Amino acid sequence: MAIIITDECINCGACEPECPNTAIYEGADEWRYADGTSLDGNVVLPDGKEVDANDVQEPISDEVYYIAPDKCTECMGFHEEPQCAAVCPVDCCVPDDDHVETEEVLLAKQRFMHPE
């Protein structure tokens, strides 16, 4: 499952540089699938959704840092644990019950965004 940042976030920004998928953004910042990944142009995501990786996406939160769930792999393929949760001083990076994914799906997503 993806990780979510709760509204208890203090906006310290410790999590953002730790994300190997560039899935964490400051509140109100727009995001792109291409940010920090190998994705470019028109792509079909592993879930079947067709997107232009370079198109600007609306912020998920205007108040606190947020994680784009389509880009979150819980750091699988990079680290043994989600790095955002490891560095968060207020423990507000928690599993997102609305985006439950198996380890196999998370690793496939990681390989899709970062092919060798």
C-alpha positions as CSV (number, residue, x, y, z in Angstrom):
1,M,0.0,0.0,0.0
2,A,1.1,3.6,-0.5
3,I,2.1,5.8,2.4
4,I,0.0,8.9,3.3
5,I,1.0,12.0,5.2
6,T,-1.6,12.9,7.8
7,D,-2.7,16.4,8.7
8,E,-0.5,16.1,11.8
9,C,2.4,17.0,9.5
10,I,4.5,20.0,10.7
11,N,5.8,20.8,7.2
12,C,9.4,20.3,8.2
13,G,10.3,18.8,4.8
14,A,12.5,16.0,6.1
15,C,10.6,13.4,4.1
16,E,10.8,15.0,0.6
17,P,14.5,14.5,-0.2
18,E,14.3,10.9,1.1
19,C,11.8,9.6,-1.5
20,P,13.6,7.7,-4.2
21,N,10.5,8.1,-6.5
22,T,10.1,11.8,-6.0
23,A,6.5,11.1,-4.9
24,I,6.5,13.6,-2.0
25,Y,5.6,17.2,-2.7
26,E,5.2,20.3,-0.5
27,G,1.6,21.3,0.0
28,A,0.0,23.2,-2.9
29,D,2.9,22.2,-5.2
30,E,1.9,20.6,-8.5
31,W,3.5,17.3,-9.5
32,R,4.3,15.2,-12.6
33,Y,4.7,11.5,-13.1
34,A,8.0,12.3,-14.9
35,D,9.5,14.0,-11.8
36,G,12.4,11.8,-10.6
37,T,11.4,8.8,-12.8
38,S,12.2,7.6,-16.3
39,L,8.7,8.2,-17.4
40,D,8.3,10.6,-20.4
41,G,5.5,11.4,-22.7
42,N,2.4,9.3,-23.1
43,V,2.5,6.2,-20.8
44,V,0.1,3.5,-19.6
45,L,0.5,3.1,-15.8
46,P,0.6,-0.4,-14.3
47,D,-3.0,0.1,-13.2
48,G,-4.0,0.7,-16.9
49,K,-4.5,4.5,-16.6
50,E,-3.2,6.4,-19.6
51,V,-1.3,9.7,-18.8
52,D,1.2,12.1,-20.2
53,A,4.0,11.8,-17.7
54,N,5.0,15.5,-18.3
55,D,1.5,16.9,-17.7
56,V,1.1,18.9,-14.5
57,Q,-1.1,17.2,-11.9
58,E,-3.1,19.0,-9.3
59,P,-1.8,19.1,-5.7
60,I,-3.3,16.5,-3.5
61,S,-3.0,18.8,-0.5
62,D,-2.9,22.5,-0.1
63,E,-2.0,22.4,3.6
64,V,0.8,19.9,4.2
65,Y,3.3,17.8,2.3
66,Y,1.7,14.9,0.4
67,I,2.6,11.7,-1.4
68,A,1.3,11.0,-4.9
69,P,0.0,7.4,-4.4
70,D,0.6,6.4,-8.0
71,K,4.3,7.0,-7.5
72,C,4.7,5.6,-4.0
73,T,6.3,2.1,-3.7
74,E,6.9,2.2,0.0
75,C,10.6,2.4,-1.1
76,M,10.5,-1.2,-2.3
77,G,13.3,-1.9,-4.6
78,F,15.4,0.8,-2.9
79,H,15.2,0.4,0.9
80,E,13.9,-2.0,3.5
81,E,11.4,0.5,4.9
82,P,9.6,3.6,3.8
83,Q,12.2,6.4,4.2
84,C,9.6,9.1,4.8
85,A,8.3,7.2,7.8
86,A,11.9,6.6,9.0
87,V,12.8,10.3,9.1
88,C,9.5,11.9,10.1
89,P,9.8,13.5,13.5
90,V,6.1,13.4,14.3
91,D,5.2,9.9,12.8
92,C,2.7,11.2,10.3
93,C,3.8,9.1,7.4
94,V,1.6,6.1,7.7
95,P,0.1,3.3,5.5
96,D,-2.7,4.6,3.3
97,D,-5.7,2.2,3.7
98,D,-7.2,3.6,0.5
99,H,-4.3,2.4,-1.6
100,V,-3.5,-1.2,-0.6
101,E,-1.0,-2.9,-2.8
102,T,1.0,-6.1,-2.6
103,E,4.8,-6.3,-2.5
104,E,4.7,-7.7,-6.0
105,V,2.6,-4.7,-7.3
106,L,4.9,-2.2,-5.5
107,L,8.0,-3.8,-7.0
108,A,6.4,-3.8,-10.5
109,K,5.6,-0.1,-10.1
110,Q,9.2,0.6,-9.0
111,R,10.6,-1.3,-12.1
112,F,8.1,0.6,-14.3
113,M,9.3,4.0,-13.1
114,H,13.0,3.1,-12.9
115,P,13.8,0.4,-15.5
116,E,17.4,-0.8,-15.4
